[in-house]
Amino acid sequence: MAAVVLSLTLSFIAAVLAWFAIGPRLRLSEDSKQNEVLNVFAYVALAFPVVFGIVFFVIERL
C-alpha cells in the first residue's frame, strides 16, 4: 500500500515537472484551462507505471 501511495505522489511530481518542461502538448479539450489539467493527468498516467516499477524494486531491495 505504501508503494502505491509513494508512486502516486512521485508520479504527480514527475508529471508536474514534465508539464513545466514541455507544456501541454496533447489536445484533449477545446478549453485551454481544462486542457492543461487533462495534460497533467495524462502525464501522471504515463509516469505511474515507470515510477511504480522503480519504487517497488527499491523497496524490495531494502
PQR file of N, CA, C, O and H, with PARSE charges and radii, in Angstrom:
ATOM      1  N   MET A   1       0.822  -1.192   0.000 -0.4000 1.5000
ATOM      2  CA  MET A   1       0.000   0.000   0.000 -0.0000 2.0000
ATOM      3  C   MET A   1       0.867   1.257   0.000  0.5500 1.7000
ATOM      4  O   MET A   1       0.563   2.241  -0.674 -0.5500 1.4000
ATOM      5  N   ALA A   2       1.948   1.201   0.768 -0.4000 1.5000
ATOM      6  CA  ALA A   2       2.838   2.350   0.826 -0.0000 2.0000
ATOM      7  C   ALA A   2       3.507   2.606  -0.521  0.5500 1.7000
ATOM      8  O   ALA A   2       3.767   3.753  -0.887 -0.5500 1.4000
ATOM      9  H   ALA A   2       2.195   0.401   1.316  0.4000 1.0000
ATOM     10  N   ALA A   3       3.781   1.530  -1.254 -0.4000 1.5000
ATOM     11  CA  ALA A   3       4.406   1.684  -2.570 -0.0000 2.0000
ATOM     12  C   ALA A   3       3.468   2.403  -3.536  0.5500 1.7000
ATOM     13  O   ALA A   3       3.919   3.207  -4.353 -0.5500 1.4000
ATOM     14  H   ALA A   3       3.569   0.599  -0.957  0.4000 1.0000
ATOM     15  N   VAL A   4       2.173   2.121  -3.450 -0.4000 1.5000
ATOM     16  CA  VAL A   4       1.197   2.759  -4.334 -0.0000 2.0000
ATOM     17  C   VAL A   4       1.068   4.248  -4.008  0.5500 1.7000
ATOM     18  O   VAL A   4       1.043   5.086  -4.909 -0.5500 1.4000
ATOM     19  H   VAL A   4       1.807   1.468  -2.786  0.4000 1.0000
ATOM     20  N   VAL A   5       0.988   4.566  -2.732 -0.4000 1.5000
ATOM     21  CA  VAL A   5       0.859   5.972  -2.322 -0.0000 2.0000
ATOM     22  C   VAL A   5       2.114   6.754  -2.707  0.5500 1.7000
ATOM     23  O   VAL A   5       2.021   7.864  -3.231 -0.5500 1.4000
ATOM     24  H   VAL A   5       1.009   3.886  -2.000  0.4000 1.0000
ATOM     25  N   LEU A   6       3.282   6.178  -2.447 -0.4000 1.5000
ATOM     26  CA  LEU A   6       4.534   6.840  -2.810 -0.0000 2.0000
ATOM     27  C   LEU A   6       4.641   6.982  -4.324  0.5500 1.7000
ATOM     28  O   LEU A   6       5.109   8.007  -4.818 -0.5500 1.4000
ATOM     29  H   LEU A   6       3.358   5.277  -2.020  0.4000 1.0000
ATOM     30  N   SER A   7       4.217   5.973  -5.056 -0.4000 1.5000
ATOM     31  CA  SER A   7       4.268   6.035  -6.519 -0.0000 2.0000
ATOM     32  C   SER A   7       3.326   7.100  -7.073  0.5500 1.7000
ATOM     33  O   SER A   7       3.691   7.823  -8.001 -0.5500 1.4000
ATOM     34  H   SER A   7       3.836   5.140  -4.655  0.4000 1.0000
ATOM     35  N   LEU A   8       2.132   7.205  -6.522 -0.4000 1.5000
ATOM     36  CA  LEU A   8       1.203   8.244  -6.972 -0.0000 2.0000
ATOM     37  C   LEU A   8       1.755   9.635  -6.694  0.5500 1.7000
ATOM     38  O   LEU A   8       1.643  10.535  -7.527 -0.5500 1.4000
ATOM     39  H   LEU A   8       1.836   6.618  -5.769  0.4000 1.0000
ATOM     40  N   THR A   9       2.347   9.804  -5.530 -0.4000 1.5000
ATOM     41  CA  THR A   9       2.917  11.100  -5.181 -0.0000 2.0000
ATOM     42  C   THR A   9       4.075  11.461  -6.104  0.5500 1.7000
ATOM     43  O   THR A   9       4.139  12.573  -6.627 -0.5500 1.4000
ATOM     44  H   THR A   9       2.438   9.073  -4.853  0.4000 1.0000
ATOM     45  N   LEU A  10       4.982  10.522  -6.297 -0.4000 1.5000
ATOM     46  CA  LEU A  10       6.119  10.786  -7.166 -0.0000 2.0000
ATOM     47  C   LEU A  10       5.698  10.937  -8.623  0.5500 1.7000
ATOM     48  O   LEU A  10       6.308  11.709  -9.362 -0.5500 1.4000
ATOM     49  H   LEU A  10       4.930   9.618  -5.871  0.4000 1.0000
ATOM     50  N   SER A  11       4.667  10.215  -9.046 -0.4000 1.5000
ATOM     51  CA  SER A  11       4.167  10.362 -10.410 -0.0000 2.0000
ATOM     52  C   SER A  11       3.565  11.735 -10.628  0.5500 1.7000
ATOM     53  O   SER A  11       3.754  12.334 -11.686 -0.5500 1.4000
ATOM     54  H   SER A  11       4.171   9.587  -8.446  0.4000 1.0000
ATOM     55  N   PHE A  12       2.843  12.240  -9.643 -0.4000 1.5000
ATOM     56  CA  PHE A  12       2.270  13.570  -9.752 -0.0000 2.0000
ATOM     57  C   PHE A  12       3.368  14.633  -9.823  0.5500 1.7000
ATOM     58  O   PHE A  12       3.281  15.577 -10.608 -0.5500 1.4000
ATOM     59  H   PHE A  12       2.690  11.753  -8.783  0.4000 1.0000
ATOM     60  N   ILE A  13       4.396  14.467  -8.997 -0.4000 1.5000
ATOM     61  CA  ILE A  13       5.516  15.418  -9.031 -0.0000 2.0000
ATOM     62  C   ILE A  13       6.224  15.360 -10.374  0.5500 1.7000
ATOM     63  O   ILE A  13       6.551  16.397 -10.951 -0.5500 1.4000
ATOM     64  H   ILE A  13       4.466  13.700  -8.360  0.4000 1.0000
ATOM     65  N   ALA A  14       6.462  14.146 -10.878 -0.4000 1.5000
ATOM     66  CA  ALA A  14       7.122  13.994 -12.184 -0.0000 2.0000
ATOM     67  C   ALA A  14       6.257  14.566 -13.299  0.5500 1.7000
ATOM     68  O   ALA A  14       6.781  15.165 -14.239 -0.5500 1.4000
ATOM     69  H   ALA A  14       6.196  13.304 -10.409  0.4000 1.0000
ATOM     70  N   ALA A  15       4.946  14.392 -13.209 -0.4000 1.5000
ATOM     71  CA  ALA A  15       4.045  14.913 -14.230 -0.0000 2.0000
ATOM     72  C   ALA A  15       4.026  16.436 -14.237  0.5500 1.7000
ATOM     73  O   ALA A  15       4.014  17.055 -15.301 -0.5500 1.4000
ATOM     74  H   ALA A  15       4.521  13.906 -12.445  0.4000 1.0000
ATOM     75  N   VAL A  16       4.024  17.029 -13.071 -0.4000 1.5000
ATOM     76  CA  VAL A  16       4.045  18.494 -12.996 -0.0000 2.0000
ATOM     77  C   VAL A  16       5.360  19.034 -13.547  0.5500 1.7000
ATOM     78  O   VAL A  16       5.368  20.035 -14.263 -0.5500 1.4000
ATOM     79  H   VAL A  16       4.034  16.526 -12.207  0.4000 1.0000
ATOM     80  N   LEU A  17       6.460  18.383 -13.219 -0.4000 1.5000
ATOM     81  CA  LEU A  17       7.755  18.815 -13.752 -0.0000 2.0000
ATOM     82  C   LEU A  17       7.808  18.641 -15.270  0.5500 1.7000
ATOM     83  O   LEU A  17       8.360  19.488 -15.973 -0.5500 1.4000
ATOM     84  H   LEU A  17       6.453  17.569 -12.637  0.4000 1.0000
ATOM     85  N   ALA A  18       7.237  17.551 -15.774 -0.4000 1.5000
ATOM     86  CA  ALA A  18       7.182  17.354 -17.227 -0.0000 2.0000
ATOM     87  C   ALA A  18       6.295  18.407 -17.871  0.5500 1.7000
ATOM     88  O   ALA A  18       6.605  18.904 -18.954 -0.5500 1.4000
ATOM     89  H   ALA A  18       6.789  16.863 -15.203  0.4000 1.0000
ATOM     90  N   TRP A  19       5.195  18.749 -17.214 -0.4000 1.5000
ATOM     91  CA  TRP A  19       4.309  19.781 -17.752 -0.0000 2.0000
ATOM     92  C   TRP A  19       5.026  21.130 -17.793  0.5500 1.7000
ATOM     93  O   TRP A  19       4.871  21.885 -18.753 -0.5500 1.4000
ATOM     94  H   TRP A  19       4.944  18.345 -16.334  0.4000 1.0000
ATOM     95  N   PHE A  20       5.810  21.437 -16.755 -0.4000 1.5000
ATOM     96  CA  PHE A  20       6.590  22.681 -16.766 -0.0000 2.0000
ATOM     97  C   PHE A  20       7.647  22.655 -17.866  0.5500 1.7000
ATOM     98  O   PHE A  20       7.925  23.680 -18.488 -0.5500 1.4000
ATOM     99  H   PHE A  20       5.936  20.824 -15.975  0.4000 1.0000
ATOM    100  N   ALA A  21       8.233  21.488 -18.104 -0.4000 1.5000
ATOM    101  CA  ALA A  21       9.324  21.385 -19.082 -0.0000 2.0000
ATOM    102  C   ALA A  21       8.821  21.417 -20.523  0.5500 1.7000
ATOM    103  O   ALA A  21       9.369  22.143 -21.352 -0.5500 1.4000
ATOM    104  H   ALA A  21       8.008  20.655 -17.599  0.4000 1.0000
ATOM    105  N   ILE A  22       7.780  20.634 -20.831 -0.4000 1.5000
ATOM    106  CA  ILE A  22       7.342  20.529 -22.228 -0.0000 2.0000
ATOM    107  C   ILE A  22       5.989  21.158 -22.495  0.5500 1.7000
ATOM    108  O   ILE A  22       5.618  21.384 -23.647 -0.5500 1.4000
ATOM    109  H   ILE A  22       7.334  20.044 -20.158  0.4000 1.0000
ATOM    110  N   GLY A  23       5.253  21.440 -21.433 -0.4000 1.5000
ATOM    111  CA  GLY A  23       3.975  22.118 -21.612 -0.0000 2.0000
ATOM    112  C   GLY A  23       2.844  21.201 -22.050  0.5500 1.7000
ATOM    113  O   GLY A  23       3.019  19.986 -22.143 -0.5500 1.4000
ATOM    114  H   GLY A  23       5.555  21.257 -20.497  0.4000 1.0000
ATOM    115  N   PRO A  24       1.687  21.785 -22.317 -0.5600 1.5000
ATOM    116  CA  PRO A  24       0.521  20.994 -22.714  0.2800 2.0000
ATOM    117  C   PRO A  24       0.590  20.621 -24.199  0.5500 1.7000
ATOM    118  O   PRO A  24       0.056  21.341 -25.043 -0.5500 1.4000
ATOM    119  N   ARG A  25       1.234  19.520 -24.515 -0.4000 1.5000
ATOM    120  CA  ARG A  25       1.410  19.089 -25.907 -0.0000 2.0000
ATOM    121  C   ARG A  25       0.177  18.396 -26.467  0.5500 1.7000
ATOM    122  O   ARG A  25      -0.063  18.439 -27.673 -0.5500 1.4000
ATOM    123  H   ARG A  25       1.668  18.935 -23.830  0.4000 1.0000
ATOM    124  N   LEU A  26      -0.602  17.760 -25.608 -0.4000 1.5000
ATOM    125  CA  LEU A  26      -1.762  16.991 -26.070 -0.0000 2.0000
ATOM    126  C   LEU A  26      -2.989  17.892 -26.175  0.5500 1.7000
ATOM    127  O   LEU A  26      -3.211  18.741 -25.311 -0.5500 1.4000
ATOM    128  H   LEU A  26      -0.406  17.725 -24.628  0.4000 1.0000
ATOM    129  N   ARG A  27      -3.778  17.715 -27.215 -0.4000 1.5000
ATOM    130  CA  ARG A  27      -5.047  18.440 -27.367 -0.0000 2.0000
ATOM    131  C   ARG A  27      -6.175  17.523 -26.900  0.5500 1.7000
ATOM    132  O   ARG A  27      -6.696  16.716 -27.669 -0.5500 1.4000
ATOM    133  H   ARG A  27      -3.598  17.026 -27.916  0.4000 1.0000
ATOM    134  N   LEU A  28      -6.542  17.662 -25.627 -0.4000 1.5000
ATOM    135  CA  LEU A  28      -7.571  16.806 -25.053 -0.0000 2.0000
ATOM    136  C   LEU A  28      -8.904  17.529 -24.878  0.5500 1.7000
ATOM    137  O   LEU A  28      -9.938  16.892 -24.677 -0.5500 1.4000
ATOM    138  H   LEU A  28      -6.118  18.318 -25.002  0.4000 1.0000
ATOM    139  N   SER A  29      -8.877  18.854 -24.956 -0.4000 1.5000
ATOM    140  CA  SER A  29     -10.094  19.637 -24.765 -0.0000 2.0000
ATOM    141  C   SER A  29      -9.941  20.966 -25.495  0.5500 1.7000
ATOM    142  O   SER A  29      -8.828  21.448 -25.709 -0.5500 1.4000
ATOM    143  H   SER A  29      -8.036  19.371 -25.120  0.4000 1.0000
ATOM    144  N   GLU A  30     -11.074  21.551 -25.873 -0.4000 1.5000
ATOM    145  CA  GLU A  30     -11.063  22.858 -26.531 -0.0000 2.0000
ATOM    146  C   GLU A  30     -10.740  23.984 -25.555  0.5500 1.7000
ATOM    147  O   GLU A  30     -10.079  24.957 -25.919 -0.5500 1.4000
ATOM    148  H   GLU A  30     -11.978  21.160 -25.699  0.4000 1.0000
ATOM    149  N   ASP A  31     -11.206  23.850 -24.320 -0.4000 1.5000
ATOM    150  CA  ASP A  31     -10.944  24.853 -23.291 -0.0000 2.0000
ATOM    151  C   ASP A  31      -9.482  24.753 -22.855  0.5500 1.7000
ATOM    152  O   ASP A  31      -9.015  23.665 -22.520 -0.5500 1.4000
ATOM    153  H   ASP A  31     -11.742  23.059 -24.024  0.4000 1.0000
ATOM    154  N   SER A  32      -8.764  25.858 -22.854 -0.4000 1.5000
ATOM    155  CA  SER A  32      -7.326  25.824 -22.577 -0.0000 2.0000
ATOM    156  C   SER A  32      -7.014  25.424 -21.135  0.5500 1.7000
ATOM    157  O   SER A  32      -6.065  24.676 -20.899 -0.5500 1.4000
ATOM    158  H   SER A  32      -9.143  26.742 -23.125  0.4000 1.0000
ATOM    159  N   LYS A  33      -7.788  25.906 -20.173 -0.4000 1.5000
ATOM    160  CA  LYS A  33      -7.531  25.551 -18.776 -0.0000 2.0000
ATOM    161  C   LYS A  33      -7.817  24.076 -18.520  0.5500 1.7000
ATOM    162  O   LYS A  33      -7.044  23.398 -17.843 -0.5500 1.4000
ATOM    163  H   LYS A  33      -8.559  26.514 -20.364  0.4000 1.0000
ATOM    164  N   GLN A  34      -8.910  23.589 -19.053 -0.4000 1.5000
ATOM    165  CA  GLN A  34      -9.240  22.179 -18.893 -0.0000 2.0000
ATOM    166  C   GLN A  34      -8.208  21.313 -19.616  0.5500 1.7000
ATOM    167  O   GLN A  34      -7.868  20.232 -19.135 -0.5500 1.4000
ATOM    168  H   GLN A  34      -9.538  24.140 -19.603  0.4000 1.0000
ATOM    169  N   ASN A  35      -7.715  21.765 -20.745 -0.4000 1.5000
ATOM    170  CA  ASN A  35      -6.706  21.022 -21.483 -0.0000 2.0000
ATOM    171  C   ASN A  35      -5.418  20.895 -20.676  0.5500 1.7000
ATOM    172  O   ASN A  35      -4.778  19.844 -20.698 -0.5500 1.4000
ATOM    173  H   ASN A  35      -7.991  22.643 -21.136  0.4000 1.0000
ATOM    174  N   GLU A  36      -5.034  21.945 -19.969 -0.4000 1.5000
ATOM    175  CA  GLU A  36      -3.826  21.890 -19.152 -0.0000 2.0000
ATOM    176  C   GLU A  36      -3.972  20.889 -18.012  0.5500 1.7000
ATOM    177  O   GLU A  36      -3.043  20.135 -17.727 -0.5500 1.4000
ATOM    178  H   GLU A  36      -5.554  22.799 -19.951  0.4000 1.0000
ATOM    179  N   VAL A  37      -5.123  20.877 -17.366 -0.4000 1.5000
ATOM    180  CA  VAL A  37      -5.367  19.924 -16.280 -0.0000 2.0000
ATOM    181  C   VAL A  37      -5.372  18.495 -16.819  0.5500 1.7000
ATOM    182  O   VAL A  37      -4.786  17.597 -16.214 -0.5500 1.4000
ATOM    183  H   VAL A  37      -5.878  21.490 -17.598  0.4000 1.0000
ATOM    184  N   LEU A  38      -6.024  18.290 -17.939 -0.4000 1.5000
ATOM    185  CA  LEU A  38      -6.058  16.950 -18.532 -0.0000 2.0000
ATOM    186  C   LEU A  38      -4.674  16.498 -18.981  0.5500 1.7000
ATOM    187  O   LEU A  38      -4.372  15.306 -18.925 -0.5500 1.4000
ATOM    188  H   LEU A  38      -6.500  19.020 -18.430  0.4000 1.0000
ATOM    189  N   ASN A  39      -3.838  17.414 -19.418 -0.4000 1.5000
ATOM    190  CA  ASN A  39      -2.471  17.064 -19.776 -0.0000 2.0000
ATOM    191  C   ASN A  39      -1.690  16.588 -18.553  0.5500 1.7000
ATOM    192  O   ASN A  39      -0.937  15.618 -18.644 -0.5500 1.4000
ATOM    193  H   ASN A  39      -4.084  18.383 -19.463  0.4000 1.0000
ATOM    194  N   VAL A  40      -1.858  17.251 -17.422 -0.4000 1.5000
ATOM    195  CA  VAL A  40      -1.169  16.814 -16.204 -0.0000 2.0000
ATOM    196  C   VAL A  40      -1.636  15.417 -15.817  0.5500 1.7000
ATOM    197  O   VAL A  40      -0.815  14.576 -15.453 -0.5500 1.4000
ATOM    198  H   VAL A  40      -2.469  18.039 -17.349  0.4000 1.0000
ATOM    199  N   PHE A  41      -2.942  15.154 -15.890 -0.4000 1.5000
ATOM    200  CA  PHE A  41      -3.443  13.816 -15.563 -0.0000 2.0000
ATOM    201  C   PHE A  41      -2.959  12.773 -16.558  0.5500 1.7000
ATOM    202  O   PHE A  41      -2.704  11.632 -16.175 -0.5500 1.4000
ATOM    203  H   PHE A  41      -3.609  15.838 -16.187  0.4000 1.0000
ATOM    204  N   ALA A  42      -2.829  13.136 -17.812 -0.4000 1.5000
ATOM    205  CA  ALA A  42      -2.287  12.209 -18.809 -0.0000 2.0000
ATOM    206  C   ALA A  42      -0.814  11.922 -18.509  0.5500 1.7000
ATOM    207  O   ALA A  42      -0.367  10.783 -18.642 -0.5500 1.4000
ATOM    208  H   ALA A  42      -3.036  14.064 -18.123  0.4000 1.0000
ATOM    209  N   TYR A  43      -0.069  12.935 -18.112 -0.4000 1.5000
ATOM    210  CA  TYR A  43       1.326  12.732 -17.759 -0.0000 2.0000
ATOM    211  C   TYR A  43       1.452  11.847 -16.512  0.5500 1.7000
ATOM    212  O   TYR A  43       2.372  11.035 -16.421 -0.5500 1.4000
ATOM    213  H   TYR A  43      -0.432  13.860 -18.004  0.4000 1.0000
ATOM    214  N   VAL A  44       0.534  12.000 -15.554 -0.4000 1.5000
ATOM    215  CA  VAL A  44       0.531  11.126 -14.369 -0.0000 2.0000
ATOM    216  C   VAL A  44       0.283   9.683 -14.792  0.5500 1.7000
ATOM    217  O   VAL A  44       0.953   8.767 -14.314 -0.5500 1.4000
ATOM    218  H   VAL A  44      -0.214  12.660 -15.627  0.4000 1.0000
ATOM    219  N   ALA A  45      -0.676   9.483 -15.686 -0.4000 1.5000
ATOM    220  CA  ALA A  45      -0.988   8.129 -16.147 -0.0000 2.0000
ATOM    221  C   ALA A  45       0.190   7.504 -16.888  0.5500 1.7000
ATOM    222  O   ALA A  45       0.398   6.293 -16.811 -0.5500 1.4000
ATOM    223  H   ALA A  45      -1.220  10.227 -16.074  0.4000 1.0000
ATOM    224  N   LEU A  46       0.950   8.309 -17.593 -0.4000 1.5000
ATOM    225  CA  LEU A  46       2.122   7.789 -18.299 -0.0000 2.0000
ATOM    226  C   LEU A  46       3.294   7.532 -17.350  0.5500 1.7000
ATOM    227  O   LEU A  46       4.065   6.596 -17.557 -0.5500 1.4000
ATOM    228  H   LEU A  46       0.782   9.293 -17.654  0.4000 1.0000
ATOM    229  N   ALA A  47       3.426   8.344 -16.330 -0.4000 1.5000
ATOM    230  CA  ALA A  47       4.559   8.217 -15.408 -0.0000 2.0000
ATOM    231  C   ALA A  47       4.340   7.144 -14.351  0.5500 1.7000
ATOM    232  O   ALA A  47       5.311   6.587 -13.838 -0.5500 1.4000
ATOM    233  H   ALA A  47       2.799   9.105 -16.161  0.4000 1.0000
ATOM    234  N   PHE A  48       3.099   6.843 -14.015 -0.4000 1.5000
ATOM    235  CA  PHE A  48       2.830   5.939 -12.901 -0.0000 2.0000
ATOM    236  C   PHE A  48       3.440   4.543 -13.071  0.5500 1.7000
ATOM    237  O   PHE A  48       4.073   4.061 -12.132 -0.5500 1.4000
ATOM    238  H   PHE A  48       2.310   7.295 -14.432  0.4000 1.0000
ATOM    239  N   PRO A  49       3.288   3.873 -14.205 -0.5600 1.5000
ATOM    240  CA  PRO A  49       3.879   2.524 -14.310  0.2800 2.0000
ATOM    241  C   PRO A  49       5.402   2.519 -14.148  0.5500 1.7000
ATOM    242  O   PRO A  49       5.966   1.616 -13.531 -0.5500 1.4000
ATOM    243  N   VAL A  50       6.046   3.521 -14.703 -0.4000 1.5000
ATOM    244  CA  VAL A  50       7.506   3.602 -14.591 -0.0000 2.0000
ATOM    245  C   VAL A  50       7.912   3.856 -13.139  0.5500 1.7000
ATOM    246  O   VAL A  50       8.784   3.175 -12.599 -0.5500 1.4000
ATOM    247  H   VAL A  50       5.588   4.255 -15.205  0.4000 1.0000
ATOM    248  N   VAL A  51       7.279   4.828 -12.525 -0.4000 1.5000
ATOM    249  CA  VAL A  51       7.618   5.178 -11.140 -0.0000 2.0000
ATOM    250  C   VAL A  51       7.271   4.032 -10.204  0.5500 1.7000
ATOM    251  O   VAL A  51       8.024   3.760  -9.269 -0.5500 1.4000
ATOM    252  H   VAL A  51       6.570   5.382 -12.963  0.4000 1.0000
ATOM    253  N   PHE A  52       6.157   3.355 -10.427 -0.4000 1.5000
ATOM    254  CA  PHE A  52       5.776   2.234  -9.565 -0.0000 2.0000
ATOM    255  C   PHE A  52       6.813   1.119  -9.659  0.5500 1.7000
ATOM    256  O   PHE A  52       7.190   0.530  -8.645 -0.5500 1.4000
ATOM    257  H   PHE A  52       5.545   3.576 -11.186  0.4000 1.0000
ATOM    258  N   GLY A  53       7.266   0.836 -10.854 -0.4000 1.5000
ATOM    259  CA  GLY A  53       8.300  -0.184 -11.008 -0.0000 2.0000
ATOM    260  C   GLY A  53       9.569   0.170 -10.269  0.5500 1.7000
ATOM    261  O   GLY A  53      10.160  -0.679  -9.601 -0.5500 1.4000
ATOM    262  H   GLY A  53       6.960   1.315 -11.677  0.4000 1.0000
ATOM    263  N   ILE A  54       9.993   1.410 -10.381 -0.4000 1.5000
ATOM    264  CA  ILE A  54      11.203   1.853  -9.685 -0.0000 2.0000
ATOM    265  C   ILE A  54      11.015   1.781  -8.173  0.5500 1.7000
ATOM    266  O   ILE A  54      11.878   1.265  -7.463 -0.5500 1.4000
ATOM    267  H   ILE A  54       9.513   2.099 -10.924  0.4000 1.0000
ATOM    268  N   VAL A  55       9.892   2.296  -7.679 -0.4000 1.5000
ATOM    269  CA  VAL A  55       9.628   2.291  -6.228 -0.0000 2.0000
ATOM    270  C   VAL A  55       9.515   0.862  -5.714  0.5500 1.7000
ATOM    271  O   VAL A  55      10.059   0.542  -4.657 -0.5500 1.4000
ATOM    272  H   VAL A  55       9.191   2.715  -8.256  0.4000 1.0000
ATOM    273  N   PHE A  56       8.827   0.010  -6.437 -0.4000 1.5000
ATOM    274  CA  PHE A  56       8.638  -1.376  -5.995 -0.0000 2.0000
ATOM    275  C   PHE A  56       9.971  -2.095  -5.869  0.5500 1.7000
ATOM    276  O   PHE A  56      10.210  -2.778  -4.873 -0.5500 1.4000
ATOM    277  H   PHE A  56       8.385   0.270  -7.296  0.4000 1.0000
ATOM    278  N   PHE A  57      10.831  -1.954  -6.850 -0.4000 1.5000
ATOM    279  CA  PHE A  57      12.104  -2.643  -6.793 -0.0000 2.0000
ATOM    280  C   PHE A  57      13.060  -2.035  -5.781  0.5500 1.7000
ATOM    281  O   PHE A  57      13.890  -2.752  -5.223 -0.5500 1.4000
ATOM    282  H   PHE A  57      10.637  -1.399  -7.658  0.4000 1.0000
ATOM    283  N   VAL A  58      12.969  -0.741  -5.530 -0.4000 1.5000
ATOM    284  CA  VAL A  58      13.797  -0.124  -4.486 -0.0000 2.0000
ATOM    285  C   VAL A  58      13.342  -0.593  -3.111  0.5500 1.7000
ATOM    286  O   VAL A  58      14.173  -0.908  -2.258 -0.5500 1.4000
ATOM    287  H   VAL A  58      12.294  -0.159  -5.984  0.4000 1.0000
ATOM    288  N   ILE A  59      12.032  -0.644  -2.886 -0.4000 1.5000
ATOM    289  CA  ILE A  59      11.518  -1.117  -1.592 -0.0000 2.0000
ATOM    290  C   ILE A  59      11.848  -2.596  -1.400  0.5500 1.7000
ATOM    291  O   ILE A  59      12.159  -3.022  -0.288 -0.5500 1.4000
ATOM    292  H   ILE A  59      11.358  -0.388  -3.578  0.4000 1.0000
ATOM    293  N   GLU A  60      11.782  -3.375  -2.471 -0.4000 1.5000
ATOM    294  CA  GLU A  60      12.084  -4.794  -2.381 -0.0000 2.0000
ATOM    295  C   GLU A  60      13.553  -5.033  -2.001  0.5500 1.7000
ATOM    296  O   GLU A  60      13.863  -5.981  -1.280 -0.5500 1.4000
ATOM    297  H   GLU A  60      11.530  -3.029  -3.375  0.4000 1.0000
ATOM    298  N   ARG A  61      14.443  -4.181  -2.483 -0.4000 1.5000
ATOM    299  CA  ARG A  61      15.872  -4.339  -2.202 -0.0000 2.0000
ATOM    300  C   ARG A  61      16.215  -3.951  -0.759  0.5500 1.7000
ATOM    301  O   ARG A  61      17.247  -4.378  -0.241 -0.5500 1.4000
ATOM    302  H   ARG A  61      14.191  -3.411  -3.069  0.4000 1.0000
ATOM    303  N   LEU A  62      15.389  -3.168  -0.119 -0.4000 1.5000
ATOM    304  CA  LEU A  62      15.672  -2.749   1.259 -0.0000 2.0000
ATOM    305  C   LEU A  62      15.307  -3.823   2.195  0.5500 1.7000
ATOM    306  O   LEU A  62      15.468  -3.669   3.405 -0.5500 1.4000
ATOM    307  H   LEU A  62      14.551  -2.821  -0.539  0.4000 1.0000
TER
END
